[in-house]
């Protein structure tokens, strides 16, 4: 397994919102999707994932329904609420701004600081 | 989802959480199996990666935000345990709070419908009472003649109506039954704004002499006596030997506040031609009116005043009914509450004091408990409990205490309301509408809970407050001093207050101060209540010391009535029946003497009648006086003394050319200040074609309306010589032994003459005397009860504070003892401290009592509101109680063993 990177504070919520935005999905699938898309860099433990899901549901960013999976089992499917969508857009924008800024700073040459 | 919803669905949430995590585990395992793992191995691996499921769940619960509620639940469990561990503290605080909350709820519940709630009529504020103003501006009944004039002339009212009491007897198929009812003019229900639920209202055309006999029934009478039969309307029933047609039934919720006991109404049916010598000109009716929409009481008052001042020839007024003093207009509510308002307001004041004392006491208890628990909370703080967590814990305890108190208070309030209704004087209006008022209950519970919450937080604030470091340093210093100067003189070397300020925790100083302030407050509040109760008690004493003008002992009274008028064709028939009844009563063994009178002192009824004297300067002078038509033995039977001339005797029962009349002393003094009244001539009933009546004697004054009312004029004639035959008459009987026990024998003696005639309102004169002071007695009983509670609470409060302070100062006292203080010194120290606080409380309380007594003035009688005896007595009582309350802690302090206390450090 590739060594996993620590996620910056608050990033997990953003990632979850993004994954859920693609369509109703249950917790296990969120975890799998994050791992696959990030090529195993982002590995979320249940101990972080589920409290985060419940917190987002509690804040009204996510809603949940019990539905059947293709294997016929009942699972809790999360979907994005209108509020969650707005939050995702806002956080994505702010993340991109930050990432650009951090990139700019890191690209400074040694002598450029003068 | 709200948090409440979430909490209530907690089990469901837990199931869902469990299911969600299990799904995750199973899904992970099946993925592993798909990748070629052995099923058992797959499950093991999955379980390892998921970590501790309980921890995940716990974190999810936290994320869900119901955590604090679940903790609160735990806090309540813990609080219940702590309260159970200290049953004494719990019982005393719950009882104290319950007493305060319950008593104030009961009182406000009783007072609310009377003083504050609107009366149960549409636009009740438009309903006014109109009284005839008597000579000194006192309220008097209206005469039918004046009513007729006002109806014709006044434009301020939608409806004007008059009423008088009526007690008809129903005969027919079942047992005869006598009802409380009213004779009213046709507009009565219209004035109240209520119409019958069944049938119709009275018709104005029927309200005339020998008009059709019609009645309206109350809902309760209709249901009780006629089985709620809807075909009752139009049926005939027999009342007082006459057939009455039922025309209507009042609605179920109709509350007749003007005569709460009345169940049946008939028309007044007076002679509209208003013969002067008839009851139509007696001032015996009450008048009620409904103002026109948009018309104010003041406008109506002005209009009626104008009418009263400008007599018109088409409305002749006899001299005693000239409306010279005008009319008195009051809103119905003011009229109803006028008599009881001072007493009720005083009682409200008293209960507020009790509630305040209860709050002070609970504050005290919680402070003492807080001091005891400082250790516990310091420990918890040391172990890492957050300040908020501890505050929450204490909140839970206070809330639980408040809930317990609330539950007990509910019982107190319920039984309090019942007791109040039972105790209430007969004139208390709307007694039936009294019930426990939930908003007042919530208010009282809320305020005590708030206090409990605030005060209960103190230990938590201590625990995170200043450290004890300072205390230790001071201790070391004191110990050093005592080692160097082990003599009695050390006590003198230490500056006053040094030991208390330095001897223990720094916070104790402020804390002790708060508790001392509470003792002062408690003594002051108790003093105000006790002085008020004392003043009322002395008033009642004075009131009963007043001579009513007759001897009430061994006098039995009852009302004898003729209810079959068809068998009594003329006045002579009435006189014959009453003469026979009187003779029958006289023959009963144990009867010393017996007599009839048309009105009985202190019975609650009063009727005046007008007349004029031969020597009047102005023939229009109004000489209304209480009218007593009596049989000659009345004066001996009541022991009313003769002052001049002679009494009435049996010769005066025969028709004669001139009626002999007795007047009372007050009347004689007013009308004949410098003349002999005997032989003076006067004429009651105002007709000029009658010969003059002659005053033959003057008798002592008798209290008619109430003991407290100053004397009014009165005149006496014999029943036989009065203008009409009075019916009913009051029988008064002087007995040789116990008055009440003769009632059955006298009743059956009268019934042996005619069993169909009702005998009602049987009572002893002594009871009537007591009842006439019922309102003051009512206020006094409540004040006494509250004063007793206040005294008890103050005593326990003083005791609690002092014993708490002795416990906290054990070290200091031990030190003082070690430094040579004798037991006497230490007892003196504690008692001096207690008495200083009591003295301060008494001083403040005295000022409060002087202010409070101002509100009591109308309830006081024959005693100054600054009565020194009462004030001194109460001060002595409180000082005594406080001395006893501090003796126990002082004695305990004196037994403090210095070697033990100092070694304990």
Interface residues (C-beta under 8 A of the other chain):
Chain A: X26 X27 X28 X31 X32 X45 X46 X47 X50 X51 X52 X54 X55 X58 X66 X73 X74 X75 X76
Chain B: X16 X19 X20 X21 X23 X24 X26 X27 X28 X31 X49 X50 X51 X52 X55 X56 X59 X60 X62 X63 X64 X65
